[in-house]
Amino acid sequence: MNLNIYTIKDAKAGTYAQPFYSVNNTTAIRSFTVSVKDPQNPLSAYPEDFSLWHLGTYNDITGKLVGNDPEFVANTAQQVEEGEE
């Protein structure tokens, strides 16, 4: 199965977090949104600083990684606003 590889970028630090896997953008955004809304998660303190990026794919049968330049998916400020509707 191909899994998508994602990371969270910290705009203030100028760094990307350790990558994680998700089935597609929709499930990655859902996980990202849960993290942003969790008051125990550091993302919730400064949501405007963080954004979600797609890095490529990983095939868990062949072990093959296919990377791409980081592609913007969503930012936490959007996710907090959309979640409040």
PEGI-V730530 format. One line per field, one symbol per residue. ss: DSSP state (a for helix, b for strand, c for the rest). Layout:
ss = ???
This chain:
ss = cbbbbbbbbbccccbbcccbbbccaaaaaaaaaaaaaccccaaaccaaabbbbbbbbbbcccccbbbbbbbbbbbaaaaaaaacc
